[in-house]
Amino acid sequence: MDASVILLTRAPGPEFIELLEALGRQADPPRELLVVDSGSPPDTLERAERAGARIEHVEPSSFGHGRTRNHAASLARGEVLVFLTQDAVPVGRDFLERLTAPLRDQRVAGVAARQLAAPGAAPLFQRFLEAAYPDRPRRIEGPELPAFGSQTVWFSNVASAVRRRTWQELPFRDVLMSEDQYWAHDAARAGHALVYEPAAQVVHHQKTDCLTLVRRNFDSAASLRGLPLEGPSVAGRRELAFLAGLALELGRSRRFSALGGALAMELARLAGFGLGSASGILPRALCRRLSQLPWRW
């Protein structure tokens, strides 16, 4: 496919080098690698340039997940826009081929890859990725997109491929976070097909300390207020089943310290999500302190 790989960067970690190396090993290389940076050290950008990347810059104060991806897409030259986050390392030499293959069907507007936890990741994060990104393919076509919840939101720009002409028709909404989930909702409502392709895989190296979880889930919930979400009873039952399964697994293996850490992280995640859901009535000064992104709601 005539693909542009788009990376949004800001002071990435060491896995960014693994990402660049993985892209360089692809059997079907992309047309271009475009890095849109909002504040990385010069040596990181020099490494990206040596890997063949074209570097563009945006001010950190103007960054937004939807806005900046729209800007990047407008600069890209490919007919397929492959979005990766700076902490998602492709698996295998055929990652791009597998990710873009479903787009041969002209009805398919977007494809999402499977996300795997990095070795040594927190058990809560491992379990979440296993539940949200299983080994079974999935396709949604037409307006039957279900209400969004923790186990139904599988379209993610952590690793996705979007048809350019559909993006031109339906650009990402100008939200700070969850732009991918809004886009999936808009594309499905417009009659396009979306595919989850588990054969295309990335290892997702995500920070999962409690403070990061509070802030990330605050931003996520505040952004998601414009989408039809699962009702509290459905989400609550799903959450309890998820935690019970994790607790049983860790208890059987006598990993009690890991169980305590998982419960603390889940409380942090729920606290962030709850505060974000109520962000419309919270003081803006408090929202700015809770958010990890420029507060513009």
ZIFENUR-V251623 format. One line per field, one symbol per residue. ss: DSSP state (a for helix, b for strand, c for the rest). phi: phi as a letter, one per 40 degrees, with the letter a starting at -180 (. if undefined). A space follows every 10 residues. Layout:
ss=???
phi=???
//
This chain:
ss=ccbbbbbbbc ccccaaaaaa aaaacccccc cbbbbbbccc caaaaaaaaa ccbbbbbcca aaccaaaaaa aaaaaccccb bbbbbccbbb ccccaaaaaa aaaacccbbb bbbbbbbccc ccaaaaaaaa aacccccbbb bccccccbcc ccccccccbb bbbaaaaaac ccccccccaa aaaaaaaaac ccbbbbbbbb bbbbccccca aaaaaaaaaa aaaaccccbc caaaaaaaaa aaaaaaaaaa aacccaaaaa aaaaaaaaaa aaaaaaacaa accaaaaaaa ccccccc
phi=.cbbcbbcba fccccccccc cccccccbcc cabbbbbbhb cdcccccccc cgccbbbbcd cccadccccc ccccccbccb bcbbccbbbc bgcbdccccc dcccccccca bbccbbccdg cddccdcccc ccbccbcaab bgccdcdcac bbcbcacdaa bbcdcccccb ccccbcagcc cccccccccc gccbbbbccc bbcccbcbcc cccdcccccc ccccccbcbd cdcccccccc cccccccccc cccfcccccc cccccccccc cccccccccc bcdccccccc ccbdcbc
//
